[in-house]
Amino acid sequence: MAPIKLLLVDDDETVLTGLETVLGAHEFEIVTASNAVEALQHIASQSFDVVLSDLHMPGDGDGLTVVSAMRHTNPKAVTLLLSANPDMTQATAAILRQVDEVVLKPVNAGLILGVIQQRLAQDVPPPRSQTVEAAATVLERESASISQEWLEKMNATGGLTAAPITLEEQSEHLPDALREIVYRLRYPQPLGSMTLFSMAALQHGARRRRQGFPAPLLVEEARALQVVLFQAVQRNIERIGIGQFPGTLMVIADEVNAQLLQSLAGYENEKLAAFSQAAIPAQGREKAEHERNRGPERTASSVRMPKTSVF
């Protein structure tokens, strides 16, 4: 019978050495990692029957990241988390849907050995939760309800009543905004880098100025969008998985802020809209008309962008 292969992950060298000694004496083949990144490298290159990981570790990723990766590569593997926090509060239910058991510290090697042996002895493992989905896929599917919730939130604050616009005009920018957020989640960019140019956000800012709204409305709209997106993620936390939760929120916040900055730039660059055509010389009218017709061909370098983040 082949030995049971176990991945042991903990940043505490004492815990790592102690568990490796005890479990190794019971014919487990142990592979150790001191952080999540190292653990992911092992998971990508080897096959494991059990993963035992500390929940909280310094650096990129944590125990939930390790468990999520293991679930994708080997759904039948026994997954255990070590935690020093006896009160897991709201996260407990969602965590237990991804792992077989949470073992509290201080570490009791005998207890852990018993839990592993019991789990491995089960002929039919207990049912796991539904397959974890990418946050981008979930938000894309929820786009209609997100738009409706955003509209209700804006109507509740009265922010869209300052100018007479139709219901369609109130939320016509949302489909493009949500598509760009989903794209950002699927194709990660460095946080805060402003590498993606959004013509849709630029045009939205210009449109709001033409409609007669003050610039602070753009900030109010962005905050409302961020809130309903966070709520959508929270509602679907079991489907998305705890492991994706922090990164998803950071990307959403960064992308909403980037869109806001570009909307403000569009609002600022729409100053010429306040002048009548008669007040602009013929040559200037031709140039302005040419620039409007070029619309989508404009580049980020042709637009004045605010230099600081609003959030």
PANU-761465 format. One record per residue (C-alpha): residue in three letters; x, y, z. Coordinates in steps of 0.001 Angstrom, whole numbers. Example, Ala and Ser with C-alpha at 12.3 -4.5 7.8 and 13.67 -1.06 7.14 Angstrom:
BEGIN
+---------+---------+---------+---------+
| residuo |       x |       y |       z |
+---------+---------+---------+---------+
|     Ala |   12300 |   -4500 |    7800 |
|     Ser |   13670 |   -1060 |    7140 |
+---------+---------+---------+---------+
// end
This chain:
BEGIN
+---------+---------+---------+---------+
| residuo |       x |       y |       z |
+---------+---------+---------+---------+
|     Met |       0 |       0 |       0 |
|     Ala |    1388 |    3388 |   -1025 |
|     Pro |    2069 |    5834 |    1809 |
|     Ile |    -418 |    8658 |    2361 |
|     Lys |    1028 |   11874 |     995 |
|     Leu |     436 |   14920 |    3188 |
|     Leu |    1186 |   18595 |    2535 |
|     Leu |    1975 |   20419 |    5790 |
|     Val |    1918 |   24241 |    5673 |
|     Asp |    2801 |   26546 |    8569 |
|     Asp |    5048 |   29599 |    9009 |
|     Asp |    5917 |   28512 |   12566 |
|     Glu |    9042 |   26336 |   12288 |
|     Thr |    8373 |   24713 |   15676 |
|     Val |    4865 |   23599 |   14654 |
|     Leu |    6116 |   22457 |   11265 |
|     Thr |    8940 |   20339 |   12735 |
|     Gly |    6809 |   18876 |   15524 |
|     Leu |    3957 |   17796 |   13244 |
|     Glu |    6358 |   16458 |   10641 |
|     Thr |    8016 |   14259 |   13280 |
|     Val |    4763 |   12869 |   14705 |
|     Leu |    2938 |   12324 |   11410 |
|     Gly |    6052 |   10995 |    9694 |
|     Ala |    6275 |    8265 |   12365 |
|     His |    2852 |    6999 |   11251 |
|     Glu |    3901 |    6270 |    7667 |
|     Phe |    2779 |    9566 |    6147 |
|     Glu |    4928 |   10941 |    3343 |
|     Ile |    5335 |   14566 |    4409 |
|     Val |    6017 |   17582 |    2199 |
|     Thr |    6378 |   20883 |    4060 |
|     Ala |    5904 |   24518 |    3094 |
|     Ser |    6387 |   27640 |    5202 |
|     Asn |    3974 |   29880 |    3281 |
|     Ala |    1062 |   29793 |     843 |
|     Val |    3140 |   30538 |   -2254 |
|     Glu |    5462 |   27610 |   -1571 |
|     Ala |    2451 |   25376 |    -888 |
|     Leu |     835 |   26313 |   -4206 |
|     Gln |    4032 |   25356 |   -6019 |
|     His |    3904 |   21895 |   -4418 |
|     Ile |     200 |   21488 |   -5259 |
|     Ala |     863 |   22398 |   -8883 |
|     Ser |    3631 |   19809 |   -9264 |
|     Gln |    2563 |   16920 |   -6983 |
|     Ser |    -485 |   14938 |   -5908 |
|     Phe |   -1576 |   14871 |   -2235 |
|     Asp |   -4076 |   12892 |    -165 |
|     Val |   -4178 |   15357 |    2737 |
|     Val |   -3421 |   19035 |    3240 |
|     Leu |   -2956 |   20479 |    6730 |
|     Ser |   -2417 |   24230 |    6668 |
|     Asp |   -2265 |   27105 |    9100 |
|     Leu |   -5076 |   29563 |    8405 |
|     His |   -3203 |   32828 |    8977 |
|     Met |     282 |   33258 |    7497 |
|     Pro |    2313 |   36346 |    6535 |
|     Gly |    2857 |   37185 |    2885 |
|     Asp |     643 |   36542 |    -109 |
|     Gly |   -2202 |   34099 |     440 |
|     Asp |   -3311 |   32123 |    3487 |
|     Gly |   -4632 |   28698 |    4434 |
|     Leu |   -7855 |   29247 |    2509 |
|     Thr |   -5856 |   29961 |    -621 |
|     Val |   -4050 |   26647 |    -145 |
|     Val |   -7287 |   24744 |     487 |
|     Ser |   -8995 |   26284 |   -2551 |
|     Ala |   -6076 |   25258 |   -4756 |
|     Met |   -6179 |   21721 |   -3385 |
|     Arg |   -9909 |   21469 |   -4019 |
|     His |   -9350 |   22381 |   -7668 |
|     Thr |   -6558 |   19858 |   -8202 |
|     Asn |   -7844 |   17003 |   -6012 |
|     Pro |  -11440 |   17405 |   -4739 |
|     Lys |  -11186 |   14122 |   -2795 |
|     Ala |   -8235 |   15212 |    -655 |
|     Val |   -8765 |   15640 |    3094 |
|     Thr |   -8408 |   19336 |    3931 |
|     Leu |   -7674 |   20603 |    7453 |
|     Leu |   -6994 |   24110 |    8731 |
|     Leu |   -5169 |   25152 |   11898 |
|     Ser |   -6425 |   28299 |   13612 |
|     Ala |   -5445 |   30123 |   16802 |
|     Asn |   -8818 |   31906 |   16890 |
|     Pro |  -11487 |   29950 |   18795 |
|     Asp |  -14238 |   32299 |   17574 |
|     Met |  -14449 |   32085 |   13781 |
|     Thr |  -17717 |   34166 |   13841 |
|     Gln |  -19346 |   34756 |   10440 |
|     Ala |  -16570 |   33071 |    8479 |
|     Thr |  -17016 |   29701 |   10213 |
|     Ala |  -19863 |   28362 |    8064 |
|     Ala |  -18257 |   29362 |    4776 |
|     Ile |  -14864 |   27985 |    5835 |
|     Leu |  -16323 |   24641 |    6858 |
|     Arg |  -17908 |   24327 |    3433 |
|     Gln |  -14425 |   24377 |    1911 |
|     Val |  -12504 |   22319 |    4483 |
|     Asp |  -13238 |   19093 |    6291 |
|     Glu |  -12348 |   20421 |    9724 |
|     Val |  -10828 |   23402 |   11562 |
|     Val |   -8398 |   22377 |   14355 |
|     Leu |   -7690 |   24952 |   17041 |
|     Lys |   -4208 |   25798 |   18253 |
|     Pro |   -2187 |   25093 |   20370 |
|     Val |   -1451 |   22078 |   18210 |
|     Asn |   -2305 |   18638 |   19572 |
|     Ala |    -508 |   16224 |   17251 |
|     Gly |   -2440 |   13225 |   18560 |
|     Leu |   -5766 |   14911 |   17908 |
|     Ile |   -4732 |   15891 |   14386 |
|     Leu |   -3561 |   12340 |   13669 |
|     Gly |   -6911 |   10980 |   14834 |
|     Val |   -8866 |   13442 |   12681 |
|     Ile |   -6832 |   12569 |    9566 |
|     Gln |   -7202 |    8826 |   10126 |
|     Gln |  -10943 |    9169 |   10698 |
|     Arg |  -11409 |   11207 |    7527 |
|     Leu |   -9319 |    8835 |    5436 |
|     Ala |  -11268 |    5842 |    6768 |
|     Gln |  -14582 |    7160 |    5450 |
|     Asp |  -15592 |    5178 |    2366 |
|     Val |  -17788 |    7995 |    1104 |
|     Pro |  -16505 |   11481 |    1985 |
|     Pro |  -19147 |   13947 |    3230 |
|     Pro |  -20641 |   16122 |     483 |
|     Arg |  -18724 |   19303 |    -233 |
|     Ser |  -20302 |   22553 |   -1220 |
|     Gln |  -20901 |   23432 |   -4844 |
|     Thr |  -17897 |   23997 |   -7075 |
|     Val |  -16126 |   27279 |   -6439 |
|     Glu |  -16694 |   29780 |   -9258 |
|     Ala |  -14624 |   32737 |  -10391 |
|     Ala |  -15839 |   36018 |   -8907 |
|     Ala |  -16004 |   37500 |  -12420 |
|     Thr |  -18436 |   34780 |  -13538 |
|     Val |  -20690 |   35290 |  -10528 |
|     Leu |  -20801 |   39089 |  -10897 |
|     Glu |  -21434 |   38793 |  -14627 |
|     Arg |  -24424 |   36571 |  -13936 |
|     Glu |  -25656 |   38982 |  -11233 |
|     Ser |  -25274 |   42124 |  -13381 |
|     Ala |  -29019 |   42705 |  -13784 |
|     Ser |  -29704 |   42574 |  -10034 |
|     Ile |  -26600 |   44698 |   -9324 |
|     Ser |  -27883 |   47384 |  -11709 |
|     Gln |  -31325 |   47320 |  -10095 |
|     Glu |  -29882 |   47579 |   -6580 |
|     Trp |  -27654 |   50462 |   -7677 |
|     Leu |  -30652 |   52315 |   -9126 |
|     Glu |  -32677 |   51784 |   -5955 |
|     Lys |  -29799 |   53050 |   -3815 |
|     Met |  -29351 |   56175 |   -5953 |
|     Asn |  -33088 |   56879 |   -5957 |
|     Ala |  -33188 |   56469 |   -2175 |
|     Thr |  -30557 |   59196 |   -1756 |
|     Gly |  -32166 |   61451 |   -4365 |
|     Gly |  -28871 |   61949 |   -6169 |
|     Leu |  -30362 |   61531 |   -9634 |
|     Thr |  -33246 |   63982 |   -9134 |
|     Ala |  -31162 |   67141 |   -9624 |
|     Ala |  -31832 |   67059 |  -13386 |
|     Pro |  -34780 |   65771 |  -15460 |
|     Ile |  -33491 |   62579 |  -17100 |
|     Thr |  -35256 |   59354 |  -18009 |
|     Leu |  -34961 |   56062 |  -16127 |
|     Glu |  -32841 |   54700 |  -18997 |
|     Glu |  -30507 |   57696 |  -18844 |
|     Gln |  -30035 |   57208 |  -15107 |
|     Ser |  -28355 |   53822 |  -15502 |
|     Glu |  -27239 |   53636 |  -19140 |
|     His |  -23570 |   53677 |  -18128 |
|     Leu |  -23815 |   50628 |  -15852 |
|     Pro |  -23557 |   47806 |  -18437 |
|     Asp |  -20206 |   49132 |  -19667 |
|     Ala |  -18975 |   49806 |  -16113 |
|     Leu |  -19845 |   46265 |  -15002 |
|     Arg |  -18289 |   44704 |  -18106 |
|     Glu |  -15023 |   46509 |  -17412 |
|     Ile |  -15048 |   45380 |  -13767 |
|     Val |  -15632 |   41759 |  -14844 |
|     Tyr |  -12805 |   42077 |  -17396 |
|     Arg |  -10488 |   43443 |  -14691 |
|     Leu |  -11314 |   40474 |  -12438 |
|     Arg |  -10648 |   37980 |  -15240 |
|     Tyr |   -7453 |   39631 |  -16434 |
|     Pro |   -5696 |   41062 |  -13352 |
|     Gln |   -3756 |   44314 |  -13570 |
|     Pro |   -1424 |   45792 |  -10933 |
|     Leu |   -3478 |   47585 |   -8274 |
|     Gly |   -3381 |   51354 |   -8631 |
|     Ser |   -1625 |   51248 |  -11985 |
|     Met |   -4413 |   52865 |  -14087 |
|     Thr |   -3317 |   50717 |  -17035 |
|     Leu |   -6807 |   50292 |  -18531 |
|     Phe |   -8319 |   53279 |  -20324 |
|     Ser |  -12125 |   53499 |  -20192 |
|     Met |  -13798 |   55493 |  -22930 |
|     Ala |  -17154 |   54510 |  -21390 |
|     Ala |  -16231 |   56131 |  -18054 |
|     Leu |  -14930 |   59233 |  -19827 |
|     Gln |  -18151 |   59576 |  -21824 |
|     His |  -20257 |   59008 |  -18715 |
|     Gly |  -18629 |   61979 |  -16973 |
|     Ala |  -19140 |   64189 |  -20032 |
|     Arg |  -22765 |   63042 |  -20301 |
|     Arg |  -23511 |   63866 |  -16665 |
|     Arg |  -22147 |   67382 |  -17180 |
|     Arg |  -24324 |   67878 |  -20277 |
|     Gln |  -27303 |   66657 |  -18272 |
|     Gly |  -26658 |   69378 |  -15703 |
|     Phe |  -25484 |   67350 |  -12700 |
|     Pro |  -22776 |   68603 |  -10306 |
|     Ala |  -19460 |   66730 |  -10255 |
|     Pro |  -20019 |   65229 |   -6737 |
|     Leu |  -22771 |   63066 |   -8248 |
|     Leu |  -20060 |   61012 |   -9966 |
|     Val |  -18505 |   60255 |   -6571 |
|     Glu |  -21909 |   59308 |   -5159 |
|     Glu |  -22556 |   56988 |   -8112 |
|     Ala |  -19164 |   55308 |   -7711 |
|     Arg |  -19637 |   54756 |   -3991 |
|     Ala |  -23093 |   53256 |   -4563 |
|     Leu |  -21691 |   50924 |   -7233 |
|     Gln |  -18901 |   49793 |   -4945 |
|     Val |  -21364 |   49067 |   -2129 |
|     Val |  -23754 |   46970 |   -4261 |
|     Leu |  -20821 |   45053 |   -5754 |
|     Phe |  -19480 |   44268 |   -2279 |
|     Gln |  -22961 |   43136 |   -1247 |
|     Ala |  -23203 |   40886 |   -4313 |
|     Val |  -19869 |   39283 |   -3427 |
|     Gln |  -20965 |   38784 |     182 |
|     Arg |  -24260 |   37139 |    -909 |
|     Asn |  -22333 |   34711 |   -3065 |
|     Ile |  -19438 |   34066 |    -694 |
|     Glu |  -20145 |   30324 |    -546 |
|     Arg |  -20107 |   30088 |   -4340 |
|     Ile |  -17064 |   32344 |   -4813 |
|     Gly |  -15121 |   30903 |   -1896 |
|     Ile |  -13402 |   32630 |    1008 |
|     Gly |  -10043 |   32321 |    -743 |
|     Gln |  -11057 |   34781 |   -3487 |
|     Phe |  -12776 |   37212 |   -1118 |
|     Pro |   -9973 |   39692 |    -197 |
|     Gly |   -8510 |   39919 |   -3701 |
|     Thr |  -11938 |   40382 |   -5286 |
|     Leu |  -12810 |   43297 |   -3004 |
|     Met |   -9468 |   45000 |   -3672 |
|     Val |   -9848 |   44704 |   -7450 |
|     Ile |  -13438 |   46010 |   -7338 |
|     Ala |  -12435 |   49000 |   -5219 |
|     Asp |   -9444 |   49789 |   -7450 |
|     Glu |  -11402 |   49493 |  -10704 |
|     Val |  -14382 |   51538 |   -9470 |
|     Asn |  -11948 |   54228 |   -8338 |
|     Ala |  -10142 |   54150 |  -11716 |
|     Gln |  -13460 |   54544 |  -13541 |
|     Leu |  -14399 |   57430 |  -11249 |
|     Leu |  -11166 |   59287 |  -11991 |
|     Gln |  -11782 |   58922 |  -15728 |
|     Ser |  -15418 |   60029 |  -15359 |
|     Leu |  -14216 |   63156 |  -13547 |
|     Ala |  -11754 |   63781 |  -16378 |
|     Gly |  -14582 |   63458 |  -18895 |
|     Tyr |  -16694 |   65850 |  -16828 |
|     Glu |  -13853 |   68396 |  -16693 |
|     Asn |  -13100 |   68126 |  -20421 |
|     Glu |  -16727 |   68786 |  -21325 |
|     Lys |  -16378 |   72548 |  -20606 |
|     Leu |  -16922 |   73466 |  -24266 |
|     Ala |  -20445 |   72055 |  -24076 |
|     Ala |  -21494 |   75124 |  -22060 |
|     Phe |  -20924 |   77476 |  -25062 |
|     Ser |  -23389 |   77900 |  -27894 |
|     Gln |  -22251 |   76994 |  -31409 |
|     Ala |  -22661 |   80622 |  -32468 |
|     Ala |  -20054 |   81686 |  -29915 |
|     Ile |  -17400 |   79443 |  -31465 |
|     Pro |  -15586 |   80580 |  -34660 |
|     Ala |  -16232 |   78441 |  -37743 |
|     Gln |  -12762 |   76901 |  -37588 |
|     Gly |  -13261 |   76053 |  -33918 |
|     Arg |  -16674 |   74503 |  -34617 |
|     Glu |  -15149 |   72274 |  -37289 |
|     Lys |  -12424 |   71149 |  -34879 |
|     Ala |  -14915 |   70503 |  -32068 |
|     Glu |  -17164 |   68544 |  -34403 |
|     His |  -14168 |   66522 |  -35606 |
|     Glu |  -13180 |   65699 |  -32019 |
|     Arg |  -16725 |   64579 |  -31160 |
|     Asn |  -16859 |   62332 |  -34195 |
|     Arg |  -13508 |   60760 |  -33283 |
|     Gly |  -14913 |   59748 |  -29844 |
|     Pro |  -13644 |   56152 |  -29474 |
|     Glu |  -10296 |   56966 |  -31107 |
|     Arg |   -9273 |   59290 |  -28316 |
|     Thr |   -6352 |   58106 |  -26233 |
|     Ala |   -5615 |   58452 |  -22566 |
|     Ser |   -2871 |   60951 |  -23333 |
|     Ser |   -5418 |   63338 |  -24909 |
|     Val |   -7469 |   63588 |  -21719 |
|     Arg |   -6591 |   65521 |  -18605 |
|     Met |   -6802 |   63109 |  -15681 |
|     Pro |   -7045 |   63992 |  -11974 |
|     Lys |   -3763 |   63164 |  -10273 |
|     Thr |   -5052 |   61867 |   -6977 |
|     Ser |   -7469 |   59183 |   -5888 |
|     Val |  -10875 |   60313 |   -4640 |
|     Phe |  -11298 |   57354 |   -2266 |
+---------+---------+---------+---------+
// end
